[in-house]
Amino acid sequence: MSLWVDKYRPTSLGKLDFHKEQAAQLKNLVQCGDFPHLLVYGPSGAGKKTRIMCLLRELYGAGVEKLRIEHQTVVAPSKKKIEINTIASNYHLEVNPSDAGNQDRVVVQELIKTVAQSQQIQSSTQREFKVVLLTDVDRLTKDAQHALRRTMEKYMATCRLILCSTSTSKVIGPIRSRCLAVRVPLPSSEEVCGVLASVCKKEGLLLPPELAKRISEKSGRNLRKALLMCEACRVQQYPFSADQDIPETDWEVYLRETANAIVSQQSPQRLLEVRARLYELLTHCIPPDIIMKGLVKELLSNCDGQLKTEVAHMAAYYEHRLQLGNKAIYHLEAFTAKFMAIYKKFMEDGLDAMMF
Amino acid sequence: MDEYDELFEIEDNFEEQFADELEAMAQMEGESSKPQRAERSPKSKRMKQDAGVVKRLFGETQPSAVLLQSEDITPPSSPEQYEPPSIARSNPAALDISGFALLQESPGRPPTGPPASHHVLKRPPLEGEYISVTDSSGSRIYLRQKEDSGTKTVNSRNVPNFLGELGLLSVPIRVLREQEADRRHQQLVEESQRLTELLTSSVNEALVQPEDTENDENKDPEDSDGQMSRLWVDRYSPRHYTELLSDDFTNRCLLKWLKLWDTVVFGRERKSRPARSDRLAANQSSFKPNQGNPNPNRFKTKTEVTEELLEAELDQYKRPKFKVALLSGPPGLGKTTLAHVIAKHAGYNVVEINASDDRSADVFQKRIDQATQMKSVLGANERPNCLIIDEIDGAPAAAINILLAVLNRKDGHGGEAGSDTAKKKKKKEPILLRPIICICNDLYVPALRPLRQQAFLLSFPQTQPSRLVQRLSEISVRQGLKADTGALMSLCEKTDNDIRSCINTLQFLHGRGHKQLDARTIQRVSVGQKDQNKGLFHLWQEIFQLPRTKRKRVGDDFEEAMAAGGGGQRFQHILDLAMSNGDYEKVSQGLYDNFLSMRVRDPNLQSVCEALDWLSFSDRLNQVILHNQNFSLMKYLPFLSVTFHFLFAHTHVPRISYPHSHHDASSRLLSSRNALSTMLADIPACIRTRISQLSLTVDILTLLLEIICPKLRPVNPQLFSSREKEQMHELINTMLAYNLSYRQDRTPEGQYTYILEPRVEEVVRFPGLPPRRQLTYQAKQTISREMEQEKMRRAEQLMLQRNPAGVREDKVNEKKSAGPKATSNHQQRLENIVKQTTVESRPEVDFFGRAVAPKPQKIEPSSHTGERCAVLAMGTAVGDSDVWFRFNEGMSNAVRRNVYIRELL
């Protein structure tokens, strides 16, 4: 527990640093006794998980922080054994069903049922329901989500679900309608700076506000990343200086270079090089949609106004195909090629216009 | 070597090379023109044949052969002899050599018997009874037992046993055979007359005539059942070595190989080979006699290698080196026919196993044993068997292993010195003494791999189209089908020179009532095309390469047809290829990997975009197919290949590489996933719950690696300032929390390095980026050691937490030293020692007081001194101190002490 991210993580709803209104609402929700299924969503680094854990603590007390990892084996109907790690306390169970890949439906069915079917013995001292926390719900297959629907209704008496995802777009409607959706937006830049300052203060360090601002910009207001960056800065150089360079994640640098390569030349040979780089990114476990997003962001900064809309349109088109398809590289490369074609045409048109 | 020798050599080579063929020719000629000395298919009892006879025969028959060839319509390379009309009319006996006459026979039957006047034979006759006679000079001749030719008309069913022999049939078999031969003979004469009329008549008549002849043939009492129902392929399949359409070299090699078996099967010596090697040795002493190659420095061509294989010495059982010949080649080139013809020609009885038989292992074993170890006793063909295993590439691996076991049997017994024991064993499992010919289409089937090494490999080249066309035109003339050379040529082209397919197509067209064939009809007809399965590389090649313009040899109208339907035809062609391949996944992967390196002018990247759109379309299609099991959509997949063909086809020969990229990427992805999951697996739960694999890769890991590389002074950690100590402590905490550690590793150069375990560094580091700051070896070493200590500290803390009471109790017990319960073994042992030392006092105690034992004991230490006190002192010492000692010879754990980690750190 020595990374700042872990060390200074708030543990109760009252201590949360930002979105305090929402925290108060959640507190009210828990205190009134009943508690619906929750769907907590928001970008990564906004503090969804922290909020959920605070909520659980509010609900069950400090016992919820005594966690243990359990290795569970679920047998699929096809006799295939699926091993999955769950994190559990006495009161709740956390599962990431997307670890099971295509067999997540079985995991959802079996695990949740076993938890939900067991009643709490001492209902006087404890709540009469347990909580199952499902993370990465947007990576659940449609089958698994449909399997979830009935379970959510049937075992309402003994079990509450908290679903955690980055976006609701991949959660099917029926599930969305069964849950209370809680959006956790990213903290504002000022809030990030405030958190950084308070953490540094607790560490006994002096953080120049300029550096804090730069860190929050560079991290894209992702608080987890901001804190890690801040700590990395501390490791690199202390005392801080306002203009010291902030370490970045390698894949972002790599992606930026890829985008530059695309902009600088448009030819099949270059496309071949870009393909190798895209493969490199994919094999480093960077999800294709994040690659697409980063690529578009970098490319758009090189485009003119008219071109921007077109590129954004193409990006949306190919990202949708990416979601539908299976081999990400085809779609990523298709987008790259399309961008190259558009960009080249645009540049040539511009040149022609200059000539005449 | 002077010129003369060289010339001589060449000549000799010719004779040697073609000896088998010459023999074949000679035999045939002998059969026809001099039936009395006919050397038919050799029998097992046949005497050894000397080369002189062959040569003499050859000399004699040469003129007639030339004569025949001059009348022949086929080129000399394949001297098929079709019916020469004049001979047919004048000399009925000569019909034997005409291919036509023979074609009418069923394959198994021997040719007609010789005229009755010749009774004295040098060899046992093929059929009929004979008596062997040895004359005074020792030479043996065979007299044919034969009845008068006049009597055979009298012989009918009701005449009982001719010659008074015992027989099961009412008419002796040979009489029946005679009758049969006679009848056939007459029929042949009739047939030939009819056909000569047919051939001499005009073409228009020929169009009508064959129907009649066929009808006539149908009416023939003998062949009515078999002949007309047969396919043309069977009817016109070659019966003789000289009629074979396949490549001459291949034929010759197989024949030579089969002749190598003569030594062991027929007991003949090899004839010309030793002579040649002797001569070679005489001419060039520098070369070893067995090396047939006169120029060893030169690289050997494939032909020479094959020849050399055939020249190789026989093994100890006088078998050739390769026990099996493996013929391979695409279907329809006449492999099976070749094997049959050659085996029959070399005097074997053909036993065939093919795919239509059961080929499970035990059945296979049985059949091989039957074929190789037994021979037919009944019937005329008491010749040795030659096993032909057709379509062996479809056989299961177990069956092929059995075949291999049969081949290698000699290894088990050949090595044994004692001939008696060997013989006894041989009775149980005799070695293979009969040739086996295997036939396959695909030489590289995995199951065949072991067999390939032990087999004499012969791959079939394509049939020459000219020869095939020749044969086809003969057949079509024979059947009254009017076909020009161009049409037949295009037919050959269409079927890839597949003989069977060509003839079948011809028959099909004939059956449909086509009497006239031209190129257009053939192009339009969709039969004759094989459902061929070419390799992936071939498919990719076809896709990326424009078809070459056709040569002009086919004919102008055909050319026009090609030009008119160019695009459509290419479309269809690629579509067919892709569909017949069927492995769309692999195909599209190959296209994806290769299309960008094609030399296509595409300045606007339009075709690249389109191609990638198609790829992503097919990817989505695949996803839908697999996910919803909607396989009806699969019909749209092959169009990807067509698109790529039209977008990227070029006249250049494309350089295509095998698509590895996807496989590589997925394996690398898997390995980095594994590294991440090993890292995640041991992270404590309180941290584990906050991070997922995704956030680890995207956000945390790079920065984490940065954080665990602080600047450390390269000094002993004892000398760190308090702030540095703090930093170190934090670092170690972090690394432990995230399940990272340094492991010492030895590089291949012998240097020691510390590497981060699990190997997540590779997951986040990208090539081509500036390298991150690394800790020095010393720093890593320090961290690693500190971590070990911290780990031990934590483990002990955990233990203490788990049973703090137990430890304290132990201590209390030790302090008391009179505790009734001994905690551990060594303490018990020590107590025993104490007891033993106090043994002397015990009886005294017993002797002293009756029931009150404690009392005197209590008194004694207080009152007495000396040794007893010392003993007790020792006892207390044992209990009191932390150190015990016991001398134990040869033991290393003499001194024991409880040591806590906290005391050491």
Interface residues (C-beta under 8 A of the other chain):
Chain A: M1 S2 L3 V5 D6 R9 S44 G45 K49 T50 M53 E65 L67 R68 I69 N85 I87 E94 N96 T135 D136 N222 R224 K225 L228 M229 E231 A232 V235 Q236 P247 E248 T249 D250 W251 V253 Y254 E257 Q266 S267 P268 Q269 L271 L272 R275 Y279 E280 L281 L282 T283 H284 C285 I286 P287 I290 Y318 R321 L324 G325 N326 K327 I329 Y330 H331 E333 A334 A337 K338 M340 A341 K344 K345
Chain B: Y592 L596 S597 D602 N604 L605 Q606 V608 C609 L612 D613 L615 S616 D619 R620 N622 Q623 L626 S661 H662 D664 A665 R668 L669 S672 R673 L676 A681 A685 C686 I687 R688 T689 R690 S692 Q693 L694 S695 T697 V698 D699 I700 T702 L703 L704 E706 I707 C709 P710 K711 E730 L731 N733 T734 A737 Y738 V763 V764 R765 F766 P767 G768 L769
